[in-house]
Amino acid sequence: GLREGEKLGLIDGREVGFAKGFEIGQEIGFYSGCHAVWSRCVKEDPECFSERARRGIDAFGKMLRSFPIDDPLDEMILETLNQVRGKFKTVVALLGMHHEYNDATGDQPTMTF
């Protein structure tokens, strides 16, 4: 009984860890895409956003680059993710946008062809 429970616990833990890691990677990918678009806008037209917004975009990019995506055992990864979320909200507010990350696994209709 005990060995079977340990084996099942290991399998369940691996599955949950894999799913959670995928969710985090998907969210960071979304933020990276937003940063890429904003950075491109600034590169094409430096005056398209305020100086404060440009500094926020730059700080957001630095935060994304320092995110420990390659170290899943980092104990601070969730705290760091919360900091990235906060910076994203700040930049979005500075840009006058209203947006937040929503994963596609909710009750949203799926795309079909």
Secondary structure, 3 states (H helix, E strand, C coil): CHHHHHHHHHHHHHHHHHHHHHHHHHHHHHHHHHHHHHHHHHHHCCCCCCHHHHHHHHHHHHHHHCCCCCCCCCCCHHHHHHHHHHHHHHHHHHCCCCCCCCCCCCCCCCCCC
